[in-house]
Amino acid sequence: MTGVRSPQQRGDSSQDGESRKQRIDRELMELLNELRVALPGVQFLFAFLLVVPFQQQGTQLTDFQRDVYFVTLLAAAVATGLLIAPAAQHRVLFRQHDKEALLQRSNRSAFLGLTVLAVAIVGAVLLVTDVVFDLTLAWITAAVVGALLAWWWMAVPLWKRAHNEQDDPDD
């Protein structure tokens, strides 16, 4: 024998040889890595929105466009905060031996952050399309983008999750 022990011999509870602690550590690292993908996009959108009022046309916005801008700016700020929260909490709670609770909070924060990011993206599309083209096209375009994000970010994964309950719950 090569000295490799089975999961039962190591005291691991999972079938693939991964202990509960290892699974939590892996899931937390996967979540933090996923957020590294989302953060540059939301930060770029937020930076764009911060520049808009200082452009010459920024003072020529209609009341509707200013309202959309305000909602979009707030959504981008909240999404940024929610998507950065898991890394911040991980750093503050370092070595506190409560990674599972951190993982659960971080997962909720990431889900909410992506939801608010979708609102910010739709708002940005609505605002820019209204400024460049017209309000009717803006609403149609924003609705299509919103539906696409809702479908790919929420509906498909939730449907897949509901129909794969018999599979590994850790995936």
N, C-alpha and C positions, 0 to 999 in steps of 0.2 A: 504494500500500500504506500502511496506517496505522501501520506500525512494530511490529506484533505479530509476534513470532517463534514458530515452531513449537517443540514440546518438544525436537525433535532439534537445532534451532538453538541453543536455550538450554543444551543439555547435560543436559536432564532425562531420567531413565530411565523414568518412568512414562508411560502412554498419555494421561493426563488433564492433562499439563503440570506435574505436581507433582514436584519433586525428592525424592530420598531424605531429605534434611534437612528439607524442608518437610513430608513425610509423617510423619516421626518427631515433629516439633514439633506437628503437628496431632493426632496420635494421643495424645501426652502430654497436651495440653490437653483433648481429649475425655475422657480417663480422669479427670483431675483434676476436670472439671466433673461427671462422673457420680458421683464420690465426694462431691461437695457435696450431692447428693440423698440419698445413703445416710447420711451422718454425722448429720444432725439426728435421724433415727429411732433410731439406735443410742445416741446420747447421751441421748435422752429415756428409752429403756429402761434404760440404765445408771443414770441419776438416780433413776428409779422404784425400782430394785433397791437403791440406796444408802439410800433412805428406809425401806424395809420393816422392817428390824430395830428401828427407833426408834418404830414404831407400837405401840400397846398389845397388839395381837394377835400381834405378832412373837414374843413369848415363849411363846405357846400353840401353836406349830407342832409337828407330829409330827416324828419323826426323818426320815421319808421327805421331808417338806416342807422340812426344813432342808437335806437333801442336794440336793434339786432346786434349792433357792434357791442353794446354794453353786456348783453346776455352772453355773447360769444366770448368776450374778454373774460368775464367771470367764470364761464365754463372751462376755458383754457387754464385759468389760474387754479381752479379747484381740481381739475384733472391732473395738473402738474403736481399739486400737493398730495393728492391721493396716490399717484403713481410713484412718488418719491418716498412716501411714508414707510413702506416696508423696509427699505434700506436704512432710513433714519432710525426706525424702531429697532432694527437688528443691531445697529451700532450702539444705541443707548442701552439696550437690554443684553448686551454682550456678556456671556458667562453667568446669566441669571438662571439657567437651567429650566427654562420654560419655552422651549422652541416650538412645541406643539401649539400652544396658545398664540405665539407669534405667527406661526404659519397660518392659523385660522384667521387671525386679524388681517394679515397681509393678503390673503386670498380675497377676503371681502373688500379690502381697500383697492386691490388691483381690479376686481370686477367693477366696482363703483367708478374707479378712475377711467376705465375703458368706456363705460356707459356715458360718463360726462364728456369724455373726449369725443365720442360720437356726436353729442349735442354741439360741441364746439366746431367740429368739422362741418356739420350741416349748417350751422350758423354762419361760418365763414363762406361757404358756398352760396348761401342765400344772399349775404351782404355783397360779395364781389359780383355775383351775377346780376343783382339789382343795379349796382353802380355802373357796370359795363354795358348791360343790355337793357332789360326791363323787368318789372316786378312779376309779371305772369311767368316768364321764362325762369325767373329766379325761384319762384315757388315750385314749379315743375321739377327743375333740376335738384333743388334741395330735397324734395320728396323722394325722388329717385335715389339720390345718394343716401338719404336716411333709410329707405327701405332696403337698399343693398347692404348697408352696414348692419341693420337689424337682422337681416337674413343670415349673413355670413358670420357675424360676431356673436349672435345670440341664438337665433332659431335653429340653425343647423347643429351647433354643438349641444344645445339642450335636447333636441330631438335624438341625436346620436347617443347622448347620455341616458335618456329614458329607455332606449331600445337596446342598450348594452349592459344592463344591470347584472346579467349573469357573468359578464367578463370581470377581469381584475378591477376592483374598485379604486386602485391606486393610479390607474392610467388617466 
